[in-house]
């Protein structure tokens, strides 16, 4: 028996050694792979100016998005306003669907009267501040004629913006089963809106770039709907990271929260400090393994802390920068045979602290402007764009963007520093003759050398 117990102890000890040498290092490596320890199914941190990705976790996994859906509804409304297809003071009377949905106080809503008229601005504020679902469907009907048609517009716009990994089945982000049987035609009762974190961040990027006025409303912490009437209701913004709210964070001014049982707690945030703006996304966020309403803000705080503590805006190259060895371009048919070139403005970038020297300038010339021999053709105008300067990253880790096209965001134009007028026919003729005699003389010299 003693021998048997000794053998058992030896086997157990061996297994424990295997555990220590194989399992634990794997766990440590796994933890080290995510230095921020973000508790979410997916997360991303992006430089809002360029679309460069600074942190990522499962960013191409398609997941539920809940009310973050409303960012696309906001985009399409603001686009319609800009194109004057819809006006802020335009009035709307609720459809039966919108009226019935608005009475469900188990959902985020402002109650709407069936025979009352509401302005587009009132409905927009209810959607952007309070995530009011019936108000969102009302906007879909105003912009698209019906929610069904609006959903088509949402998916078409997503494709146009180059999003990858998405499907919109309604305008609100609610589960279709909560839409009182009014879900858009052709959509199943249990279908859900889904996107990847990359797609959500890309949508937020375009929303901020093309419709920055969205922040004027998204940043409102409190507002009273229909103030001074019998229907007034206090709207508290669900983004608790806004100034004055429970999870307030300096610089936060948007964008959109979301929650359904399917999606979990989600949040697309944005914050700006010292000229640097970040976009964050967390999907199905947790805190210590538990799904809580605060978790999405706690995980977002980690992302923003990392961004603002480790990155800052740096002017890497000044206006008028000339790349050594490429400060001049040859010119054909001009009074001068070359022209000096330089960058038209400074090249600045959000850079990780201490990594400025890891970026090298690269010239990319416009092939349509140059001959096969790499020459410009006169006339050349001062300030004329001949290409652009971008950066090559020499550091460790990835240098990636939300989409390949966004790499061009890290560039400045290269321009001609002076005019080069086209030479007249006499000058061009004499140059041709000179070139001919030069070629002849060169041939003679080579021939004479061959005699000796």
N, C-alpha and C positions, 0 to 999 in steps of 0.2 A: 504493500500500500504506500509506503513511504517513497519507494522508487517511482510509483505511478504519480504521486503528488509532485515530486521533483520534476518529472517530465512535463506535467501540466503547467507548472510555474515557468519552466524554460520556454514552452510554447507561447504562453501569455506574454512573457517578457519580449520574445521575438516579435510578436504581433504589435506590441506597444512601440518597439523600436521602428518597425515598418511604418506605423502610424505617424510617428514623429518626423521621420525622414521624408515621407511622401505626402501625407495629407496636410500637415501643418504648413510646409513651405508653399503648397498650392494655395492654401487659404490666405497666407500672407501675401503672395503674389497677386491674388485676386483683389485683396484690399488695397494693395499698393497701386493697382491699376485704376482705381478711382480715388484719387487723393482727397476729394471733397466728401466722399461717403454720402452721396445724394440718395435718399430713400424715395425712389420713384421708379415707376416702370420705364420711364424715359425722361430725359432732361437735356436741355441745351442752353448755352450762353453764347450770345452773338454780339459782335460790334455792330450797332445799328447803322453806322455810317457806311460801312463797306460790305456788310454781310459775312464777314470773316467769323468762323467758328472758333471760339476760345475754350469751350468745354463741350463734351458730348457724351451721352449715354443712351444707347439703343435708339438713336435719332431717326432711323428709317423703319422702325417697327410701327405698324399701323394699329392705333388704339382709339378708344372712345374719346370724344372731345367735349361732350355736353355743351354748355352755353358759350364755350369759346367759339362755337359756330357763329355767334352773333357778330364776330369781327368781319366775316364775309358779308353779312347783311349790312353792316355799317359801311363797308367799302362800296357796295353797290348803291346804297342810298346816297352817299356823299358824291359818288361819280354822277348819279342822276341829277343831283343838285347843281354840280359844277357844269353839267351839260345843259342845264335849264329845262330838263324834262320833268322835274319836280321842283316845287317851291316850298320854302319853310312854312309859309303861312297858308299853304294849301290845306283844305279841310277834308276830313274823312268821317263817314258814318259807319260804325261797326257792322260787319256782316254777322249772320247768325253764328257762324263758326267762331269768329273773334269774340263776340259777346259771351257765348257759352264758355269758352276757354278762360276768359277774363274773370269769371266768377269762381274759378277754382283757386281758393286761397291756400291749398296745400302746395301749389306751385308758386313761383315768384310771379306776382301779378299786380297791376293796378286795376281795380274794377272799372269796367267801362259800361256806360248806358247804351242800350240798343238804339235809342232815338236821339242821341246826343252827337254833336260834331266835335272833332278833335283836330288840332293842327298837326302837321308833320313834325314840327319841332317838339311838341309835347310828347308825341309817341316815341320820337328818337331819344329824348332825355330819359324817358321811362325805361327804354331798352338799354341804353348805355350806362346809366347809373344804377338802376334797380334790377336789371336783367329781366324786365317784364316780358313775359312770353306772348301774351295776347297782343300787346303793343308791337311786338316783333312781327307777328303774322300780319298785322294791319299794314306795317311798312312793306312787307312782301307783296301784299295785294295792291298797294299804291304803286310800287315800282314795277312789278311784274304782271299786274292784272289779276293774278291768282297765285297762291303759294306753289301750286304745281309748276306753273311757268317760271316762277322765281327760282325754284330749285334747279331748273334747267340752266338758268342764268348763272347760278352759283357754280355749277360744275363746269360750265363753259369758261367762266372767268378764272377758275382754278387752273384750267388747262392753258389759258392765255398767259397766266402769270408764271407758268412753268412749274407748278407744284407737282410733286411726286408722292403718291400714296395718300389718296383721299377719296371720300364718297359722301356727298350731301344728299340726304333724303328728306329733310325739312329745313325750315328757316331758323328754327329756335335752338336746336340741340337737344330738345326733349326726346325721350323715347317715343316712338310712334304710337305705342300703346296708350300714352297719356294724352293723345290728341282728340279724344272723344269720337273716334271713328272718322275724323276728318283728314287723316293723313293724305298727302298728295296721291293722286291716282297713279297706280302702278307700283306703289311702295308698300311693302309688307308691314303688317301690324307690329312686328318685332324688329324691324330694321332700325339701325342707329347711324348717326353721323360719325365718321371715323377719319382720322388723319394721322400722319407721322409727326413727330416733334419738329423735324426739318421743314415739313410743309407748313405747319402752324407758324413757325418762326419766319418763314418766307412770306407768308400772308401778312404777318405783323410788320415785317420790313417794308413791304409795299404800301401798307396802310399808312405807316408813319411817313414814308417818303412822298407819297402822292396825295395824301389827305391829312397833313399834320394837324389840322383843326380838330381832329378827333379827340386830341388830348384836352381841349378846352372843356369838353363834357366828361370824358373819362376820368378826369382828375377831380371832379366835384364829389365831395364826401357826403354831403347831405343836401336834399332839395325836397320841397313840398310839391306834390303833383296837384294841379288845379287849386292852388292856394286861394283861400277866400271864398270857396264854394262849399256846398254840402258834400262834395266828393273828394275833398282834399285828403291826401294820404302822405305821410312822411316816407320819403325814399332814402334809405341808408345804403351807401355804396357797399357792395360785397367785397370790394378790394380793400381789405383791412390794413394794407400797407400804406395807404394814403395818409398825409399829415393829419394829426389829431385823432386817428383811429388806433385800435388796440395794438396792431402790429406795425405802427408807423415806421417808415424807413426813409431817410433823407434822400430826396431826389425822385422818389416814385411818383408817377403821374398817370399811370395806366397799367394794363389795358383791360383784360377780361378774365373773370373767374369762370369756373364751371363745375357742376356736380350732377351726376346721375348715379344710380346704383351700378349701371353698366360701366361708366367711365371712371368712377371714383372722384376724388378731389383733384382738380386741375387748376392751373393758373398760367396765363401768359402775362408777364410783367414787363415793365420798362421803367428805367430810371436814368436821370442825367445829373452829372456832377462835373464841374470844371471843363465843360465842353465835350465830355465823353458820355455817350448814351449807350446803354446795353439793352438787349432784348433777352428775356429768359422765358423758358417754358418748362413746366413740370407736369407730368401726367400720372394720375393715380398715386399721388404723393402720400407718404406715411411718416409717422413719427414713432421711433422705437418699435417699428413693426406694426403699428396700429394706424388705421385709416381715420383721421380726424380732420375737422374743418381747418384747424390751425396748421396742419402739416404742410399744406401747399405754400404757406407763407414762411414757415421755418426753412423749408428746402430752398425756396427762392432767395431767402436771406443769405444762405450759404453761397449761392451762385453770385449774388451781387457783392457780397463781402470779398469773395475771391477776385472778382473783376476789378473792383475799385482799389483793392489793396495791392494788386499785382500788375495792373496795366495803367498806362497814362498816355496822353497824346504827346507825340514827339515830332518836331519838325526835323526830318532826316536830311532833306536837301533843300537849299534855298531857291528862291526865284532866280532865274538866270543861270542855273547850274549847267556847266559844260562838262560832259564826260570826256576824260582824258583820252586823246587819240581819235575822238569822234566829234570834235567841236566845229568841224567844217565839212560842208558837202560840196562836191564839184558841180559846176553849172555849165551846161552846153548852150550855145547860141546866145550867150549873154555878154554884156560889156565887160563884166568881171567873170573870171573863170571859176569862182567859188563864192560861197556865202557862209558866214558864221551862223551857227544854230545854238539854241539853248532852251531850257524849260521856261514856260510862260508863267509859272507860279510855283510856290513852294510845294514839296511833297511831304505831307504830314500823315502820320499813321498812329493808331493806338498800338503801343508796343509794350511787351512785357518788360518790367524793370530790369535794366542791365543788358538787354538784348539788342540795343541799337546797332552794334557792330555786326550783327548777323544778317543784315540786309544789304544787298549790293544792287546798284542801279543797272538797268538793262535798257538799251535803246531798241525800239521796234519801229522801223520806218514804213511809211505808207507806200506799198509797192506800186500803187496806181500813180503815184507822183514821180517815181524814179524810172529811169531807163534801165535796160538790161545790164548796163555797166554801173548802175548805182548812182546816176547823175540826175540832178534836177534840170528841167528845161526852162530857159528864160521865156517870158518874164517871170520873176519871182517877187512877190510883194512882202514887205516888212510885216511880220506877224502871221504870215501864212503857215498853217500847220503842215508839217512834213512827216509827223509820226508821233509817238508818245514814249515816255520813259516809265517803266514799271520797276518792280523790285523782285529780286531773287532771294529766297530765304535760305540761309546756310546753317540755321540752328537745328536743335533736336526737336523731335515731335512733328506733328502735321502742320501744314500751312494750307488749310482748306476753307472753302466758302460754301454758302448755302447752295449755290449753283456755279458752274464753271464760268458763266458770263460775268459773275460779280468780281472776278479777278481784275477786270478792267477798272473797278472802282479804286484800285490802288495804282493810280497812274496820273501823270500830268502831260500836257501836250508839249511837243518839241516844235519850236517855231523858228522861222528865219529872222535874223536880227536886223536885216537891212534889205532895201530894194535891190534887185538886179534887173536892169532894163535889157530888153532884147537888143542885140547888136544890129547895126544896119547891114545892108547887103554887101557894101564895100568891105567892111571889117571882116565879115564872114568869108568873103571871097579871098581876101588877102591871107586870112588864117588858113584857108584851104590850100592856097598856093604855097604858103610857108610850110604847111604840113607835108605837101607833096615833095618840095625840095628837101625837106628834112629827111623824108623817107629815102629819097634818091641818094643824098649824101651819106646816110647811114649804110646803104647798100654798097656805095663806092668804097667807103672806109673798110668794110668787111672784105671786099674783093681785093683791095690793095694789100691788106694784111695777109691775105692768102698767098701773095706772090713771094713773100719772104719766109 
